[in-house]
C-alpha cells in the first residue's frame, strides 16, 4: 500500500483504503478499480491523495481470483451432466465451450 497523489493516478489502480468525504461518509470503497471518470471525480472533489495497492498486493488478489476460477470449474464439472442434456440450447453450448477453453488454459 502506498500513498499516491491524485494527479498521478492511473486507470486500473486499485484503492487500498476507503475514501471518505468531509462529512465522513464513504465516497469510494477499498478495492475500487480506478478509471478516468473516478479520477476526475476525485480531482473535482478536491481530494489530494489516496492510498493505492502496490503490485504485490494486486498479485495476491489475482491469486484469489484464480482460486475462485478453480472452484467455478470444479462446480461446472459437477453440473456437466445436466448441461450436456441441454446441448440444444445455444447459450449452453457457448458456456460449455468457454469452460473447456478455460480448463485447457489452466492445464
GROMACS elastic network, one bead per residue, 0.5 to 0.9 nm:
[ bonds ]
;  ai    aj funct       b0    kb
    1    15     6  0.88593   500
    1    16     6  0.62281   500
    1    17     6  0.89024   500
    1    51     6  0.63800   500
    1    52     6  0.56179   500
    1    54     6  0.52498   500
    1    55     6  0.88958   500
    1    56     6  0.89961   500
    1    57     6  0.74781   500
    2    16     6  0.81252   500
    2    50     6  0.82757   500
    2    51     6  0.54144   500
    2    52     6  0.55854   500
    2    53     6  0.65147   500
    2    54     6  0.66717   500
    3    49     6  0.65144   500
    3    50     6  0.55819   500
    3    52     6  0.62944   500
    3    53     6  0.89035   500
    4     7     6  0.83660   500
    4     8     6  0.68854   500
    4     9     6  0.68208   500
    4    48     6  0.86724   500
    4    49     6  0.54036   500
    4    50     6  0.54626   500
    4    51     6  0.59912   500
    4    52     6  0.65829   500
    5     8     6  0.55156   500
    5     9     6  0.67224   500
    5    47     6  0.88642   500
    5    48     6  0.59765   500
    5    50     6  0.65767   500
    5    51     6  0.87842   500
    6     9     6  0.52337   500
    6    10     6  0.88525   500
    6    39     6  0.71945   500
    6    42     6  0.72676   500
    6    43     6  0.68148   500
    6    47     6  0.69272   500
    6    48     6  0.54832   500
    6    50     6  0.66912   500
    7    10     6  0.87637   500
    7    39     6  0.84644   500
    7    43     6  0.76846   500
    7    48     6  0.78163   500
    7    49     6  0.81807   500
    9    12     6  0.89551   500
    9    13     6  0.71953   500
    9    34     6  0.81777   500
    9    39     6  0.70214   500
    9    49     6  0.89761   500
    9    50     6  0.88970   500
    9    52     6  0.89505   500
   10    13     6  0.59823   500
   10    34     6  0.72099   500
   10    35     6  0.73126   500
   10    36     6  0.76486   500
   10    39     6  0.79067   500
   11    14     6  0.86739   500
   11    33     6  0.75207   500
   11    34     6  0.50656   500
   11    36     6  0.58909   500
   11    38     6  0.87520   500
   11    39     6  0.78090   500
   12    33     6  0.55821   500
   12    34     6  0.53108   500
   12    35     6  0.62406   500
   13    32     6  0.83335   500
   13    33     6  0.56659   500
   13    34     6  0.54293   500
   13    35     6  0.80123   500
   13    52     6  0.66826   500
   13    53     6  0.72147   500
   13    54     6  0.86893   500
   14    30     6  0.78041   500
   14    31     6  0.55247   500
   14    32     6  0.54839   500
   14    34     6  0.60072   500
   14    51     6  0.86897   500
   14    52     6  0.55803   500
   14    53     6  0.57025   500
   14    54     6  0.85547   500
   14    58     6  0.79040   500
   15    18     6  0.71471   500
   15    19     6  0.83767   500
   15    28     6  0.83507   500
   15    29     6  0.74435   500
   15    30     6  0.51383   500
   15    32     6  0.54070   500
   15    33     6  0.65670   500
   15    34     6  0.74774   500
   15    50     6  0.73437   500
   15    51     6  0.59718   500
   15    53     6  0.60681   500
   16    29     6  0.87149   500
   16    30     6  0.53021   500
   16    31     6  0.60534   500
   16    32     6  0.82978   500
   16    50     6  0.81884   500
   16    51     6  0.52639   500
   16    54     6  0.86183   500
   17    28     6  0.86931   500
   17    29     6  0.69255   500
   17    31     6  0.73814   500
   17    50     6  0.77238   500
   17    51     6  0.58741   500
   17    52     6  0.72875   500
   17    53     6  0.87301   500
   18    26     6  0.64937   500
   18    27     6  0.75068   500
   18    28     6  0.57332   500
   18    31     6  0.81038   500
   18    32     6  0.86892   500
   18    50     6  0.87992   500
   18    51     6  0.84988   500
   19    24     6  0.89604   500
   19    25     6  0.84580   500
   19    26     6  0.57809   500
   19    27     6  0.55120   500
   19    28     6  0.51522   500
   19    29     6  0.64395   500
   19    30     6  0.75445   500
   19    47     6  0.89714   500
   19    50     6  0.72986   500
   19    51     6  0.86667   500
   20    23     6  0.76820   500
   20    24     6  0.52718   500
   20    25     6  0.53068   500
   20    27     6  0.52273   500
   20    28     6  0.71098   500
   20    29     6  0.86552   500
   21    24     6  0.52024   500
   21    25     6  0.54926   500
   21    26     6  0.62705   500
   21    27     6  0.59933   500
   21    45     6  0.85781   500
   21    47     6  0.88873   500
   22    25     6  0.74861   500
   23    26     6  0.88986   500
   24    27     6  0.87881   500
   26    29     6  0.66745   500
   28    31     6  0.87466   500
   28    32     6  0.68263   500
   29    32     6  0.58560   500
   30    33     6  0.89152   500
   30    52     6  0.89172   500
   31    52     6  0.87776   500
   31    53     6  0.84630   500
   33    38     6  0.88942   500
   34    37     6  0.80469   500
   34    38     6  0.59013   500
   34    39     6  0.65547   500
   35    38     6  0.53910   500
   35    39     6  0.62189   500
   35    40     6  0.86424   500
   36    39     6  0.51141   500
   36    40     6  0.60665   500
   36    41     6  0.85524   500
   37    40     6  0.50899   500
   37    41     6  0.61571   500
   37    42     6  0.87141   500
   38    42     6  0.62918   500
   38    43     6  0.87381   500
   39    42     6  0.51160   500
   39    43     6  0.63644   500
   39    44     6  0.86497   500
   40    43     6  0.50891   500
   40    44     6  0.61029   500
   40    45     6  0.86323   500
   41    45     6  0.61491   500
   41    46     6  0.86505   500
   41    47     6  0.88498   500
   42    45     6  0.51183   500
   42    46     6  0.63271   500
   42    47     6  0.53364   500
   42    48     6  0.80363   500
   43    46     6  0.51455   500
   43    47     6  0.57984   500
   43    48     6  0.73919   500
   44    47     6  0.76798   500
   47    50     6  0.77255   500
   53    56     6  0.79141   500
   53    57     6  0.57853   500
   53    58     6  0.64276   500
   54    57     6  0.53607   500
   54    58     6  0.63894   500
   54    59     6  0.87854   500
   55    58     6  0.50059   500
   55    59     6  0.61519   500
   55    60     6  0.87040   500
   56    59     6  0.51469   500
   56    60     6  0.64292   500
   56    61     6  0.89223   500
   57    60     6  0.51166   500
   57    61     6  0.65389   500
   57    62     6  0.88228   500
   58    61     6  0.51309   500
   58    62     6  0.63291   500
   58    63     6  0.88375   500
   59    63     6  0.63902   500
   59    64     6  0.87931   500
   60    63     6  0.51683   500
   60    64     6  0.65849   500
   60    65     6  0.88567   500
   61    65     6  0.62972   500
   61    66     6  0.86868   500
   62    66     6  0.61743   500
   62    67     6  0.85880   500
   63    67     6  0.61857   500
   63    68     6  0.85814   500
   64    67     6  0.50579   500
   64    68     6  0.62574   500
   64    69     6  0.86798   500
   65    68     6  0.50081   500
   65    69     6  0.62192   500
   65    70     6  0.86881   500
   66    70     6  0.62275   500
   66    71     6  0.86992   500
   67    70     6  0.50635   500
   67    71     6  0.63667   500
   67    72     6  0.87275   500
   68    71     6  0.50950   500
   68    72     6  0.62388   500
   68    73     6  0.86628   500
   69    72     6  0.50427   500
   69    73     6  0.61977   500
   69    74     6  0.86155   500
   69   102     6  0.88697   500
   70    73     6  0.51077   500
   70    74     6  0.62012   500
   70    75     6  0.87097   500
   70   103     6  0.87971   500
   70   106     6  0.87704   500
   71    75     6  0.62491   500
   71    76     6  0.85582   500
   72    75     6  0.51087   500
   72    76     6  0.61113   500
   72    77     6  0.87186   500
   73    77     6  0.63245   500
   73    78     6  0.88112   500
   73    99     6  0.70486   500
   73   102     6  0.82926   500
   73   103     6  0.72541   500
   74    77     6  0.52399   500
   74    78     6  0.66444   500
   74    79     6  0.89152   500
   75    78     6  0.50521   500
   75    79     6  0.63028   500
   75    80     6  0.85564   500
   76    80     6  0.58150   500
   76    83     6  0.88118   500
   76    96     6  0.87651   500
   76    99     6  0.77511   500
   77    80     6  0.50027   500
   77    81     6  0.80355   500
   78    81     6  0.72998   500
   78    82     6  0.85529   500
   79    82     6  0.54338   500
   79    83     6  0.62845   500
   79    84     6  0.87323   500
   80    84     6  0.59847   500
   80    85     6  0.87092   500
   80    96     6  0.82897   500
   81    84     6  0.51790   500
   81    85     6  0.65702   500
   82    85     6  0.54128   500
   82    86     6  0.69446   500
   83    86     6  0.52577   500
   83    87     6  0.65553   500
   83    92     6  0.67905   500
   83    93     6  0.86026   500
   83    96     6  0.78090   500
   84    87     6  0.51743   500
   84    88     6  0.87942   500
   84    92     6  0.84305   500
   84    93     6  0.87594   500
   84    96     6  0.85968   500
   85    88     6  0.80833   500
   86    89     6  0.59520   500
   86    92     6  0.68993   500
   86    93     6  0.85401   500
   87    90     6  0.74834   500
   87    91     6  0.89236   500
   87    92     6  0.62159   500
   87    93     6  0.60079   500
   87    96     6  0.89502   500
   88    91     6  0.89514   500
   88    92     6  0.77024   500
   88    93     6  0.75802   500
   89    92     6  0.53059   500
   89    93     6  0.64919   500
   89    94     6  0.89434   500
   90    93     6  0.51619   500
   90    94     6  0.64016   500
   90    95     6  0.87419   500
   91    94     6  0.50905   500
   91    95     6  0.61883   500
   91    96     6  0.86764   500
   92    95     6  0.50110   500
   92    96     6  0.61616   500
   92    97     6  0.85847   500
   93    96     6  0.51737   500
   93    97     6  0.61559   500
   93    98     6  0.85873   500
   94    97     6  0.51572   500
   94    98     6  0.61342   500
   94    99     6  0.86018   500
   95    98     6  0.51626   500
   95    99     6  0.61854   500
   95   100     6  0.86515   500
   96    99     6  0.50824   500
   96   100     6  0.61599   500
   96   101     6  0.86107   500
   97   100     6  0.50831   500
   97   101     6  0.61499   500
   97   102     6  0.86107   500
   98   101     6  0.50870   500
   98   102     6  0.61447   500
   98   103     6  0.85390   500
   99   102     6  0.50913   500
   99   103     6  0.60481   500
   99   104     6  0.85524   500
  100   103     6  0.50705   500
  100   104     6  0.61295   500
  100   105     6  0.86666   500
  101   104     6  0.51193   500
  101   105     6  0.62627   500
  101   106     6  0.87263   500
  102   105     6  0.51788   500
  102   106     6  0.62889   500
  102   107     6  0.88248   500
  103   106     6  0.51947   500
  103   107     6  0.63843   500
  104   107     6  0.52984   500
